[in-house]
């Protein structure tokens, strides 16, 4: 179970935790993710909304490897789906452009929000983050898919490239 291994490594930094305790913590984290996802359903999403930011923290804040979370929305900004991509490296995860575009077409998504984490603990965007976001936007916008925001999560902090004027 890959997820269990991921969480076991995160729980107090020790692999000596009883399996039952680790499984209970994993279940509690999944429950928190599901509960915060419920708050997103059926209403237009604003990336600055506290419910959305809390969801990002729940999904990405404690991960030790860099991951990309792609949110798909309809034209009115209502949540349709999300995809999580783990890059396998601690310090880099590329935006899966082809896969994301294909998925957006399959869902008939009109808007996308990108989010990724910085295990380093700082939510400031790197120059690579800004450049990758610009490249992504150049590809999707001519396809009538709007990139609404790119958020960076570091622990309990969320930074928005849109709010910073980088989008």
Chimera marker file (.cmm) of the C-alpha trace (Angstrom):
<marker_set name="trace">
<marker id="1" x="0.000" y="0.000" z="0.000" r="1" g="1" b="0" radius="0.5"/>
<marker id="2" x="1.891" y="3.030" z="-1.309" r="1" g="1" b="0" radius="0.5"/>
<marker id="3" x="-0.168" y="5.627" z="0.547" r="1" g="1" b="0" radius="0.5"/>
<marker id="4" x="0.374" y="3.839" z="3.844" r="1" g="1" b="0" radius="0.5"/>
<marker id="5" x="4.113" y="3.855" z="3.267" r="1" g="1" b="0" radius="0.5"/>
<marker id="6" x="4.000" y="7.557" z="2.476" r="1" g="1" b="0" radius="0.5"/>
<marker id="7" x="2.101" y="8.358" z="5.640" r="1" g="1" b="0" radius="0.5"/>
<marker id="8" x="4.149" y="6.058" z="7.865" r="1" g="1" b="0" radius="0.5"/>
<marker id="9" x="7.277" y="7.932" z="6.862" r="1" g="1" b="0" radius="0.5"/>
<marker id="10" x="5.538" y="11.207" z="7.752" r="1" g="1" b="0" radius="0.5"/>
<marker id="11" x="4.220" y="10.183" z="11.158" r="1" g="1" b="0" radius="0.5"/>
<marker id="12" x="6.704" y="11.617" z="13.600" r="1" g="1" b="0" radius="0.5"/>
<marker id="13" x="9.587" y="10.722" z="11.322" r="1" g="1" b="0" radius="0.5"/>
<marker id="14" x="9.650" y="7.200" z="12.773" r="1" g="1" b="0" radius="0.5"/>
<marker id="15" x="8.979" y="3.865" z="11.136" r="1" g="1" b="0" radius="0.5"/>
<marker id="16" x="8.634" y="2.159" z="14.554" r="1" g="1" b="0" radius="0.5"/>
<marker id="17" x="4.958" y="3.023" z="15.040" r="1" g="1" b="0" radius="0.5"/>
<marker id="18" x="2.595" y="0.133" z="15.613" r="1" g="1" b="0" radius="0.5"/>
<marker id="19" x="0.804" y="-0.741" z="12.363" r="1" g="1" b="0" radius="0.5"/>
<marker id="20" x="-2.610" y="-0.255" z="13.977" r="1" g="1" b="0" radius="0.5"/>
<marker id="21" x="-1.760" y="3.293" z="15.054" r="1" g="1" b="0" radius="0.5"/>
<marker id="22" x="-0.334" y="4.139" z="11.630" r="1" g="1" b="0" radius="0.5"/>
<marker id="23" x="-3.457" y="2.783" z="9.920" r="1" g="1" b="0" radius="0.5"/>
<marker id="24" x="-5.709" y="4.818" z="12.260" r="1" g="1" b="0" radius="0.5"/>
<marker id="25" x="-3.771" y="7.997" z="11.485" r="1" g="1" b="0" radius="0.5"/>
<marker id="26" x="-3.974" y="7.257" z="7.755" r="1" g="1" b="0" radius="0.5"/>
<marker id="27" x="-7.729" y="6.732" z="8.046" r="1" g="1" b="0" radius="0.5"/>
<marker id="28" x="-8.120" y="10.006" z="9.971" r="1" g="1" b="0" radius="0.5"/>
<marker id="29" x="-6.153" y="11.904" z="7.304" r="1" g="1" b="0" radius="0.5"/>
<marker id="30" x="-8.261" y="10.412" z="4.522" r="1" g="1" b="0" radius="0.5"/>
<marker id="31" x="-11.419" y="11.339" z="6.419" r="1" g="1" b="0" radius="0.5"/>
<marker id="32" x="-10.189" y="14.940" z="6.809" r="1" g="1" b="0" radius="0.5"/>
<marker id="33" x="-9.423" y="15.092" z="3.066" r="1" g="1" b="0" radius="0.5"/>
<marker id="34" x="-12.882" y="13.753" z="2.198" r="1" g="1" b="0" radius="0.5"/>
<marker id="35" x="-14.602" y="16.188" z="4.565" r="1" g="1" b="0" radius="0.5"/>
<marker id="36" x="-12.765" y="19.195" z="3.158" r="1" g="1" b="0" radius="0.5"/>
<marker id="37" x="-13.442" y="17.982" z="-0.416" r="1" g="1" b="0" radius="0.5"/>
<marker id="38" x="-17.171" y="17.917" z="0.437" r="1" g="1" b="0" radius="0.5"/>
<marker id="39" x="-16.995" y="21.660" z="1.161" r="1" g="1" b="0" radius="0.5"/>
<marker id="40" x="-15.876" y="22.217" z="-2.451" r="1" g="1" b="0" radius="0.5"/>
<marker id="41" x="-18.715" y="20.379" z="-4.154" r="1" g="1" b="0" radius="0.5"/>
<marker id="42" x="-21.522" y="22.152" z="-5.957" r="1" g="1" b="0" radius="0.5"/>
<marker id="43" x="-20.402" y="25.753" z="-5.512" r="1" g="1" b="0" radius="0.5"/>
<marker id="44" x="-18.071" y="27.957" z="-7.560" r="1" g="1" b="0" radius="0.5"/>
<marker id="45" x="-14.586" y="27.861" z="-6.081" r="1" g="1" b="0" radius="0.5"/>
<marker id="46" x="-12.454" y="30.869" z="-5.280" r="1" g="1" b="0" radius="0.5"/>
<marker id="47" x="-8.803" y="30.002" z="-4.635" r="1" g="1" b="0" radius="0.5"/>
<marker id="48" x="-8.612" y="32.576" z="-1.854" r="1" g="1" b="0" radius="0.5"/>
<marker id="49" x="-11.520" y="30.938" z="0.034" r="1" g="1" b="0" radius="0.5"/>
<marker id="50" x="-10.526" y="29.414" z="3.367" r="1" g="1" b="0" radius="0.5"/>
<marker id="51" x="-12.253" y="26.080" z="2.573" r="1" g="1" b="0" radius="0.5"/>
<marker id="52" x="-10.204" y="25.701" z="-0.625" r="1" g="1" b="0" radius="0.5"/>
<marker id="53" x="-6.955" y="26.645" z="1.098" r="1" g="1" b="0" radius="0.5"/>
<marker id="54" x="-7.649" y="24.245" z="3.964" r="1" g="1" b="0" radius="0.5"/>
<marker id="55" x="-8.242" y="21.493" z="1.441" r="1" g="1" b="0" radius="0.5"/>
<marker id="56" x="-4.878" y="22.237" z="-0.181" r="1" g="1" b="0" radius="0.5"/>
<marker id="57" x="-3.153" y="22.082" z="3.203" r="1" g="1" b="0" radius="0.5"/>
<marker id="58" x="-4.881" y="18.771" z="4.002" r="1" g="1" b="0" radius="0.5"/>
<marker id="59" x="-3.897" y="17.244" z="0.649" r="1" g="1" b="0" radius="0.5"/>
<marker id="60" x="-0.384" y="18.617" z="0.192" r="1" g="1" b="0" radius="0.5"/>
<marker id="61" x="0.901" y="20.267" z="3.357" r="1" g="1" b="0" radius="0.5"/>
<marker id="62" x="2.485" y="17.235" z="5.002" r="1" g="1" b="0" radius="0.5"/>
<marker id="63" x="3.868" y="15.479" z="1.936" r="1" g="1" b="0" radius="0.5"/>
<marker id="64" x="7.605" y="14.989" z="1.862" r="1" g="1" b="0" radius="0.5"/>
<marker id="65" x="7.954" y="14.763" z="-1.899" r="1" g="1" b="0" radius="0.5"/>
<marker id="66" x="6.857" y="17.436" z="-4.328" r="1" g="1" b="0" radius="0.5"/>
<marker id="67" x="3.436" y="16.704" z="-5.865" r="1" g="1" b="0" radius="0.5"/>
<marker id="68" x="1.145" y="18.467" z="-8.314" r="1" g="1" b="0" radius="0.5"/>
<marker id="69" x="-2.601" y="18.601" z="-7.730" r="1" g="1" b="0" radius="0.5"/>
<marker id="70" x="-4.705" y="19.622" z="-10.735" r="1" g="1" b="0" radius="0.5"/>
<marker id="71" x="-8.287" y="20.798" z="-10.182" r="1" g="1" b="0" radius="0.5"/>
<marker id="72" x="-10.812" y="20.728" z="-13.015" r="1" g="1" b="0" radius="0.5"/>
<marker id="73" x="-13.834" y="23.050" z="-13.042" r="1" g="1" b="0" radius="0.5"/>
<marker id="74" x="-16.696" y="23.765" z="-15.394" r="1" g="1" b="0" radius="0.5"/>
<marker id="75" x="-17.127" y="27.202" z="-16.975" r="1" g="1" b="0" radius="0.5"/>
<marker id="76" x="-18.852" y="28.565" z="-13.854" r="1" g="1" b="0" radius="0.5"/>
<marker id="77" x="-16.000" y="27.439" z="-11.601" r="1" g="1" b="0" radius="0.5"/>
<marker id="78" x="-17.803" y="24.454" z="-10.075" r="1" g="1" b="0" radius="0.5"/>
<marker id="79" x="-15.493" y="21.601" z="-9.040" r="1" g="1" b="0" radius="0.5"/>
<marker id="80" x="-15.585" y="18.563" z="-11.346" r="1" g="1" b="0" radius="0.5"/>
<marker id="81" x="-12.549" y="16.478" z="-10.432" r="1" g="1" b="0" radius="0.5"/>
<marker id="82" x="-8.919" y="16.520" z="-9.379" r="1" g="1" b="0" radius="0.5"/>
<marker id="83" x="-5.788" y="14.544" z="-10.193" r="1" g="1" b="0" radius="0.5"/>
<marker id="84" x="-2.732" y="14.128" z="-7.972" r="1" g="1" b="0" radius="0.5"/>
<marker id="85" x="0.671" y="13.525" z="-9.527" r="1" g="1" b="0" radius="0.5"/>
<marker id="86" x="3.625" y="12.543" z="-7.386" r="1" g="1" b="0" radius="0.5"/>
<marker id="87" x="6.937" y="13.106" z="-9.087" r="1" g="1" b="0" radius="0.5"/>
<marker id="88" x="8.993" y="10.640" z="-7.137" r="1" g="1" b="0" radius="0.5"/>
<marker id="89" x="11.640" y="13.272" z="-6.384" r="1" g="1" b="0" radius="0.5"/>
<marker id="90" x="11.778" y="15.282" z="-3.205" r="1" g="1" b="0" radius="0.5"/>
<marker id="91" x="12.436" y="18.637" z="-4.846" r="1" g="1" b="0" radius="0.5"/>
<marker id="92" x="10.738" y="18.572" z="-8.237" r="1" g="1" b="0" radius="0.5"/>
<marker id="93" x="7.496" y="17.487" z="-9.840" r="1" g="1" b="0" radius="0.5"/>
<marker id="94" x="6.683" y="18.485" z="-13.375" r="1" g="1" b="0" radius="0.5"/>
<marker id="95" x="3.212" y="19.516" z="-14.497" r="1" g="1" b="0" radius="0.5"/>
<marker id="96" x="1.921" y="16.621" z="-16.634" r="1" g="1" b="0" radius="0.5"/>
<marker id="97" x="0.817" y="18.797" z="-19.545" r="1" g="1" b="0" radius="0.5"/>
<marker id="98" x="-0.403" y="16.194" z="-22.055" r="1" g="1" b="0" radius="0.5"/>
<marker id="99" x="-2.215" y="14.145" z="-19.433" r="1" g="1" b="0" radius="0.5"/>
<marker id="100" x="-3.831" y="17.256" z="-17.935" r="1" g="1" b="0" radius="0.5"/>
<marker id="101" x="-5.067" y="18.544" z="-21.297" r="1" g="1" b="0" radius="0.5"/>
<marker id="102" x="-6.446" y="15.117" z="-22.229" r="1" g="1" b="0" radius="0.5"/>
<marker id="103" x="-8.228" y="14.856" z="-18.865" r="1" g="1" b="0" radius="0.5"/>
<marker id="104" x="-9.656" y="18.380" z="-19.207" r="1" g="1" b="0" radius="0.5"/>
<marker id="105" x="-11.114" y="17.452" z="-22.595" r="1" g="1" b="0" radius="0.5"/>
<marker id="106" x="-12.519" y="14.174" z="-21.226" r="1" g="1" b="0" radius="0.5"/>
<marker id="107" x="-14.244" y="16.088" z="-18.397" r="1" g="1" b="0" radius="0.5"/>
<marker id="108" x="-15.227" y="19.034" z="-20.620" r="1" g="1" b="0" radius="0.5"/>
<marker id="109" x="-13.461" y="21.231" z="-18.057" r="1" g="1" b="0" radius="0.5"/>
<marker id="110" x="-13.197" y="24.920" z="-18.901" r="1" g="1" b="0" radius="0.5"/>
<marker id="111" x="-11.080" y="26.051" z="-15.970" r="1" g="1" b="0" radius="0.5"/>
<marker id="112" x="-8.078" y="24.605" z="-14.148" r="1" g="1" b="0" radius="0.5"/>
<marker id="113" x="-6.280" y="25.396" z="-10.918" r="1" g="1" b="0" radius="0.5"/>
<marker id="114" x="-2.823" y="24.000" z="-10.328" r="1" g="1" b="0" radius="0.5"/>
<marker id="115" x="-1.387" y="23.426" z="-6.883" r="1" g="1" b="0" radius="0.5"/>
<marker id="116" x="1.850" y="21.911" z="-5.729" r="1" g="1" b="0" radius="0.5"/>
<marker id="117" x="3.760" y="21.659" z="-2.515" r="1" g="1" b="0" radius="0.5"/>
<marker id="118" x="7.185" y="22.745" z="-1.387" r="1" g="1" b="0" radius="0.5"/>
<marker id="119" x="8.491" y="20.233" z="1.164" r="1" g="1" b="0" radius="0.5"/>
<marker id="120" x="11.261" y="22.757" z="1.909" r="1" g="1" b="0" radius="0.5"/>
<marker id="121" x="8.767" y="24.734" z="4.009" r="1" g="1" b="0" radius="0.5"/>
<marker id="122" x="8.657" y="27.968" z="2.011" r="1" g="1" b="0" radius="0.5"/>
<marker id="123" x="5.604" y="28.776" z="-0.119" r="1" g="1" b="0" radius="0.5"/>
<marker id="124" x="7.428" y="31.335" z="-2.272" r="1" g="1" b="0" radius="0.5"/>
<marker id="125" x="7.378" y="30.451" z="-5.980" r="1" g="1" b="0" radius="0.5"/>
<marker id="126" x="10.678" y="29.666" z="-7.628" r="1" g="1" b="0" radius="0.5"/>
<marker id="127" x="11.587" y="31.041" z="-11.038" r="1" g="1" b="0" radius="0.5"/>
<marker id="128" x="10.982" y="27.505" z="-12.371" r="1" g="1" b="0" radius="0.5"/>
<marker id="129" x="7.463" y="27.536" z="-10.857" r="1" g="1" b="0" radius="0.5"/>
<marker id="130" x="6.665" y="30.828" z="-12.575" r="1" g="1" b="0" radius="0.5"/>
<marker id="131" x="8.124" y="29.704" z="-15.916" r="1" g="1" b="0" radius="0.5"/>
<marker id="132" x="6.295" y="26.333" z="-15.826" r="1" g="1" b="0" radius="0.5"/>
<marker id="133" x="3.023" y="28.119" z="-15.041" r="1" g="1" b="0" radius="0.5"/>
<marker id="134" x="3.496" y="30.498" z="-17.978" r="1" g="1" b="0" radius="0.5"/>
<marker id="135" x="4.247" y="27.582" z="-20.332" r="1" g="1" b="0" radius="0.5"/>
<marker id="136" x="1.192" y="25.692" z="-19.074" r="1" g="1" b="0" radius="0.5"/>
<marker id="137" x="-1.018" y="28.740" z="-19.563" r="1" g="1" b="0" radius="0.5"/>
<marker id="138" x="0.294" y="29.298" z="-23.113" r="1" g="1" b="0" radius="0.5"/>
<marker id="139" x="-0.756" y="25.765" z="-24.037" r="1" g="1" b="0" radius="0.5"/>
<marker id="140" x="-4.185" y="25.518" z="-22.382" r="1" g="1" b="0" radius="0.5"/>
<marker id="141" x="-5.677" y="28.948" z="-22.999" r="1" g="1" b="0" radius="0.5"/>
<marker id="142" x="-5.822" y="28.655" z="-26.822" r="1" g="1" b="0" radius="0.5"/>
<marker id="143" x="-7.740" y="25.403" z="-26.170" r="1" g="1" b="0" radius="0.5"/>
<marker id="144" x="-10.411" y="27.412" z="-24.314" r="1" g="1" b="0" radius="0.5"/>
<marker id="145" x="-9.271" y="26.189" z="-20.906" r="1" g="1" b="0" radius="0.5"/>
<marker id="146" x="-8.580" y="29.001" z="-18.458" r="1" g="1" b="0" radius="0.5"/>
<marker id="147" x="-5.842" y="28.678" z="-15.859" r="1" g="1" b="0" radius="0.5"/>
<marker id="148" x="-7.407" y="30.363" z="-12.826" r="1" g="1" b="0" radius="0.5"/>
<marker id="149" x="-4.503" y="30.067" z="-10.400" r="1" g="1" b="0" radius="0.5"/>
<marker id="150" x="-1.422" y="28.153" z="-9.340" r="1" g="1" b="0" radius="0.5"/>
<marker id="151" x="-1.112" y="27.710" z="-5.583" r="1" g="1" b="0" radius="0.5"/>
<marker id="152" x="1.957" y="26.620" z="-3.662" r="1" g="1" b="0" radius="0.5"/>
<marker id="153" x="1.547" y="24.836" z="-0.341" r="1" g="1" b="0" radius="0.5"/>
<marker id="154" x="4.237" y="24.625" z="2.322" r="1" g="1" b="0" radius="0.5"/>
<marker id="155" x="3.029" y="23.137" z="5.597" r="1" g="1" b="0" radius="0.5"/>
<marker id="156" x="0.033" y="25.258" z="6.635" r="1" g="1" b="0" radius="0.5"/>
<marker id="157" x="0.852" y="28.129" z="4.260" r="1" g="1" b="0" radius="0.5"/>
<marker id="158" x="-0.652" y="28.645" z="0.793" r="1" g="1" b="0" radius="0.5"/>
<marker id="159" x="0.679" y="31.158" z="-1.734" r="1" g="1" b="0" radius="0.5"/>
<marker id="160" x="-1.258" y="32.115" z="-4.871" r="1" g="1" b="0" radius="0.5"/>
<marker id="161" x="0.598" y="33.091" z="-8.023" r="1" g="1" b="0" radius="0.5"/>
<marker id="162" x="-2.526" y="34.952" z="-9.098" r="1" g="1" b="0" radius="0.5"/>
<marker id="163" x="-2.578" y="37.030" z="-5.901" r="1" g="1" b="0" radius="0.5"/>
<marker id="164" x="1.158" y="37.730" z="-6.311" r="1" g="1" b="0" radius="0.5"/>
<marker id="165" x="0.603" y="39.025" z="-9.850" r="1" g="1" b="0" radius="0.5"/>
<marker id="166" x="2.652" y="36.207" z="-11.393" r="1" g="1" b="0" radius="0.5"/>
<marker id="167" x="-0.240" y="34.779" z="-13.401" r="1" g="1" b="0" radius="0.5"/>
<link id1="1" id2="2" r="1" g="1" b="0" radius="0.2"/>
<link id1="2" id2="3" r="1" g="1" b="0" radius="0.2"/>
<link id1="3" id2="4" r="1" g="1" b="0" radius="0.2"/>
<link id1="4" id2="5" r="1" g="1" b="0" radius="0.2"/>
<link id1="5" id2="6" r="1" g="1" b="0" radius="0.2"/>
<link id1="6" id2="7" r="1" g="1" b="0" radius="0.2"/>
<link id1="7" id2="8" r="1" g="1" b="0" radius="0.2"/>
<link id1="8" id2="9" r="1" g="1" b="0" radius="0.2"/>
<link id1="9" id2="10" r="1" g="1" b="0" radius="0.2"/>
<link id1="10" id2="11" r="1" g="1" b="0" radius="0.2"/>
<link id1="11" id2="12" r="1" g="1" b="0" radius="0.2"/>
<link id1="12" id2="13" r="1" g="1" b="0" radius="0.2"/>
<link id1="13" id2="14" r="1" g="1" b="0" radius="0.2"/>
<link id1="14" id2="15" r="1" g="1" b="0" radius="0.2"/>
<link id1="15" id2="16" r="1" g="1" b="0" radius="0.2"/>
<link id1="16" id2="17" r="1" g="1" b="0" radius="0.2"/>
<link id1="17" id2="18" r="1" g="1" b="0" radius="0.2"/>
<link id1="18" id2="19" r="1" g="1" b="0" radius="0.2"/>
<link id1="19" id2="20" r="1" g="1" b="0" radius="0.2"/>
<link id1="20" id2="21" r="1" g="1" b="0" radius="0.2"/>
<link id1="21" id2="22" r="1" g="1" b="0" radius="0.2"/>
<link id1="22" id2="23" r="1" g="1" b="0" radius="0.2"/>
<link id1="23" id2="24" r="1" g="1" b="0" radius="0.2"/>
<link id1="24" id2="25" r="1" g="1" b="0" radius="0.2"/>
<link id1="25" id2="26" r="1" g="1" b="0" radius="0.2"/>
<link id1="26" id2="27" r="1" g="1" b="0" radius="0.2"/>
<link id1="27" id2="28" r="1" g="1" b="0" radius="0.2"/>
<link id1="28" id2="29" r="1" g="1" b="0" radius="0.2"/>
<link id1="29" id2="30" r="1" g="1" b="0" radius="0.2"/>
<link id1="30" id2="31" r="1" g="1" b="0" radius="0.2"/>
<link id1="31" id2="32" r="1" g="1" b="0" radius="0.2"/>
<link id1="32" id2="33" r="1" g="1" b="0" radius="0.2"/>
<link id1="33" id2="34" r="1" g="1" b="0" radius="0.2"/>
<link id1="34" id2="35" r="1" g="1" b="0" radius="0.2"/>
<link id1="35" id2="36" r="1" g="1" b="0" radius="0.2"/>
<link id1="36" id2="37" r="1" g="1" b="0" radius="0.2"/>
<link id1="37" id2="38" r="1" g="1" b="0" radius="0.2"/>
<link id1="38" id2="39" r="1" g="1" b="0" radius="0.2"/>
<link id1="39" id2="40" r="1" g="1" b="0" radius="0.2"/>
<link id1="40" id2="41" r="1" g="1" b="0" radius="0.2"/>
<link id1="41" id2="42" r="1" g="1" b="0" radius="0.2"/>
<link id1="42" id2="43" r="1" g="1" b="0" radius="0.2"/>
<link id1="43" id2="44" r="1" g="1" b="0" radius="0.2"/>
<link id1="44" id2="45" r="1" g="1" b="0" radius="0.2"/>
<link id1="45" id2="46" r="1" g="1" b="0" radius="0.2"/>
<link id1="46" id2="47" r="1" g="1" b="0" radius="0.2"/>
<link id1="47" id2="48" r="1" g="1" b="0" radius="0.2"/>
<link id1="48" id2="49" r="1" g="1" b="0" radius="0.2"/>
<link id1="49" id2="50" r="1" g="1" b="0" radius="0.2"/>
<link id1="50" id2="51" r="1" g="1" b="0" radius="0.2"/>
<link id1="51" id2="52" r="1" g="1" b="0" radius="0.2"/>
<link id1="52" id2="53" r="1" g="1" b="0" radius="0.2"/>
<link id1="53" id2="54" r="1" g="1" b="0" radius="0.2"/>
<link id1="54" id2="55" r="1" g="1" b="0" radius="0.2"/>
<link id1="55" id2="56" r="1" g="1" b="0" radius="0.2"/>
<link id1="56" id2="57" r="1" g="1" b="0" radius="0.2"/>
<link id1="57" id2="58" r="1" g="1" b="0" radius="0.2"/>
<link id1="58" id2="59" r="1" g="1" b="0" radius="0.2"/>
<link id1="59" id2="60" r="1" g="1" b="0" radius="0.2"/>
<link id1="60" id2="61" r="1" g="1" b="0" radius="0.2"/>
<link id1="61" id2="62" r="1" g="1" b="0" radius="0.2"/>
<link id1="62" id2="63" r="1" g="1" b="0" radius="0.2"/>
<link id1="63" id2="64" r="1" g="1" b="0" radius="0.2"/>
<link id1="64" id2="65" r="1" g="1" b="0" radius="0.2"/>
<link id1="65" id2="66" r="1" g="1" b="0" radius="0.2"/>
<link id1="66" id2="67" r="1" g="1" b="0" radius="0.2"/>
<link id1="67" id2="68" r="1" g="1" b="0" radius="0.2"/>
<link id1="68" id2="69" r="1" g="1" b="0" radius="0.2"/>
<link id1="69" id2="70" r="1" g="1" b="0" radius="0.2"/>
<link id1="70" id2="71" r="1" g="1" b="0" radius="0.2"/>
<link id1="71" id2="72" r="1" g="1" b="0" radius="0.2"/>
<link id1="72" id2="73" r="1" g="1" b="0" radius="0.2"/>
<link id1="73" id2="74" r="1" g="1" b="0" radius="0.2"/>
<link id1="74" id2="75" r="1" g="1" b="0" radius="0.2"/>
<link id1="75" id2="76" r="1" g="1" b="0" radius="0.2"/>
<link id1="76" id2="77" r="1" g="1" b="0" radius="0.2"/>
<link id1="77" id2="78" r="1" g="1" b="0" radius="0.2"/>
<link id1="78" id2="79" r="1" g="1" b="0" radius="0.2"/>
<link id1="79" id2="80" r="1" g="1" b="0" radius="0.2"/>
<link id1="80" id2="81" r="1" g="1" b="0" radius="0.2"/>
<link id1="81" id2="82" r="1" g="1" b="0" radius="0.2"/>
<link id1="82" id2="83" r="1" g="1" b="0" radius="0.2"/>
<link id1="83" id2="84" r="1" g="1" b="0" radius="0.2"/>
<link id1="84" id2="85" r="1" g="1" b="0" radius="0.2"/>
<link id1="85" id2="86" r="1" g="1" b="0" radius="0.2"/>
<link id1="86" id2="87" r="1" g="1" b="0" radius="0.2"/>
<link id1="87" id2="88" r="1" g="1" b="0" radius="0.2"/>
<link id1="88" id2="89" r="1" g="1" b="0" radius="0.2"/>
<link id1="89" id2="90" r="1" g="1" b="0" radius="0.2"/>
<link id1="90" id2="91" r="1" g="1" b="0" radius="0.2"/>
<link id1="91" id2="92" r="1" g="1" b="0" radius="0.2"/>
<link id1="92" id2="93" r="1" g="1" b="0" radius="0.2"/>
<link id1="93" id2="94" r="1" g="1" b="0" radius="0.2"/>
<link id1="94" id2="95" r="1" g="1" b="0" radius="0.2"/>
<link id1="95" id2="96" r="1" g="1" b="0" radius="0.2"/>
<link id1="96" id2="97" r="1" g="1" b="0" radius="0.2"/>
<link id1="97" id2="98" r="1" g="1" b="0" radius="0.2"/>
<link id1="98" id2="99" r="1" g="1" b="0" radius="0.2"/>
<link id1="99" id2="100" r="1" g="1" b="0" radius="0.2"/>
<link id1="100" id2="101" r="1" g="1" b="0" radius="0.2"/>
<link id1="101" id2="102" r="1" g="1" b="0" radius="0.2"/>
<link id1="102" id2="103" r="1" g="1" b="0" radius="0.2"/>
<link id1="103" id2="104" r="1" g="1" b="0" radius="0.2"/>
<link id1="104" id2="105" r="1" g="1" b="0" radius="0.2"/>
<link id1="105" id2="106" r="1" g="1" b="0" radius="0.2"/>
<link id1="106" id2="107" r="1" g="1" b="0" radius="0.2"/>
<link id1="107" id2="108" r="1" g="1" b="0" radius="0.2"/>
<link id1="108" id2="109" r="1" g="1" b="0" radius="0.2"/>
<link id1="109" id2="110" r="1" g="1" b="0" radius="0.2"/>
<link id1="110" id2="111" r="1" g="1" b="0" radius="0.2"/>
<link id1="111" id2="112" r="1" g="1" b="0" radius="0.2"/>
<link id1="112" id2="113" r="1" g="1" b="0" radius="0.2"/>
<link id1="113" id2="114" r="1" g="1" b="0" radius="0.2"/>
<link id1="114" id2="115" r="1" g="1" b="0" radius="0.2"/>
<link id1="115" id2="116" r="1" g="1" b="0" radius="0.2"/>
<link id1="116" id2="117" r="1" g="1" b="0" radius="0.2"/>
<link id1="117" id2="118" r="1" g="1" b="0" radius="0.2"/>
<link id1="118" id2="119" r="1" g="1" b="0" radius="0.2"/>
<link id1="119" id2="120" r="1" g="1" b="0" radius="0.2"/>
<link id1="120" id2="121" r="1" g="1" b="0" radius="0.2"/>
<link id1="121" id2="122" r="1" g="1" b="0" radius="0.2"/>
<link id1="122" id2="123" r="1" g="1" b="0" radius="0.2"/>
<link id1="123" id2="124" r="1" g="1" b="0" radius="0.2"/>
<link id1="124" id2="125" r="1" g="1" b="0" radius="0.2"/>
<link id1="125" id2="126" r="1" g="1" b="0" radius="0.2"/>
<link id1="126" id2="127" r="1" g="1" b="0" radius="0.2"/>
<link id1="127" id2="128" r="1" g="1" b="0" radius="0.2"/>
<link id1="128" id2="129" r="1" g="1" b="0" radius="0.2"/>
<link id1="129" id2="130" r="1" g="1" b="0" radius="0.2"/>
<link id1="130" id2="131" r="1" g="1" b="0" radius="0.2"/>
<link id1="131" id2="132" r="1" g="1" b="0" radius="0.2"/>
<link id1="132" id2="133" r="1" g="1" b="0" radius="0.2"/>
<link id1="133" id2="134" r="1" g="1" b="0" radius="0.2"/>
<link id1="134" id2="135" r="1" g="1" b="0" radius="0.2"/>
<link id1="135" id2="136" r="1" g="1" b="0" radius="0.2"/>
<link id1="136" id2="137" r="1" g="1" b="0" radius="0.2"/>
<link id1="137" id2="138" r="1" g="1" b="0" radius="0.2"/>
<link id1="138" id2="139" r="1" g="1" b="0" radius="0.2"/>
<link id1="139" id2="140" r="1" g="1" b="0" radius="0.2"/>
<link id1="140" id2="141" r="1" g="1" b="0" radius="0.2"/>
<link id1="141" id2="142" r="1" g="1" b="0" radius="0.2"/>
<link id1="142" id2="143" r="1" g="1" b="0" radius="0.2"/>
<link id1="143" id2="144" r="1" g="1" b="0" radius="0.2"/>
<link id1="144" id2="145" r="1" g="1" b="0" radius="0.2"/>
<link id1="145" id2="146" r="1" g="1" b="0" radius="0.2"/>
<link id1="146" id2="147" r="1" g="1" b="0" radius="0.2"/>
<link id1="147" id2="148" r="1" g="1" b="0" radius="0.2"/>
<link id1="148" id2="149" r="1" g="1" b="0" radius="0.2"/>
<link id1="149" id2="150" r="1" g="1" b="0" radius="0.2"/>
<link id1="150" id2="151" r="1" g="1" b="0" radius="0.2"/>
<link id1="151" id2="152" r="1" g="1" b="0" radius="0.2"/>
<link id1="152" id2="153" r="1" g="1" b="0" radius="0.2"/>
<link id1="153" id2="154" r="1" g="1" b="0" radius="0.2"/>
<link id1="154" id2="155" r="1" g="1" b="0" radius="0.2"/>
<link id1="155" id2="156" r="1" g="1" b="0" radius="0.2"/>
<link id1="156" id2="157" r="1" g="1" b="0" radius="0.2"/>
<link id1="157" id2="158" r="1" g="1" b="0" radius="0.2"/>
<link id1="158" id2="159" r="1" g="1" b="0" radius="0.2"/>
<link id1="159" id2="160" r="1" g="1" b="0" radius="0.2"/>
<link id1="160" id2="161" r="1" g="1" b="0" radius="0.2"/>
<link id1="161" id2="162" r="1" g="1" b="0" radius="0.2"/>
<link id1="162" id2="163" r="1" g="1" b="0" radius="0.2"/>
<link id1="163" id2="164" r="1" g="1" b="0" radius="0.2"/>
<link id1="164" id2="165" r="1" g="1" b="0" radius="0.2"/>
<link id1="165" id2="166" r="1" g="1" b="0" radius="0.2"/>
<link id1="166" id2="167" r="1" g="1" b="0" radius="0.2"/>
</marker_set>
